[in-house]
């Protein structure tokens, strides 16, 4: 997987079902990493949207520009 840059071949469904502690630990570490990545991306996206909305709020609207031009 591109996001993880790690092989997942050592984690098998069979080992998870057998309650292999090492496999479960590895799977939980992957979930933890994915959660961290997604949380970071959501935060970045929210910040970017906030900046865009702030920028748009200070721009004059088209009707104001036309009114000032006449």
Long-range contacts (C-beta under 8 A, 24 or more apart in sequence): 3-34, 3-37, 4-30, 4-33, 4-34, 6-30
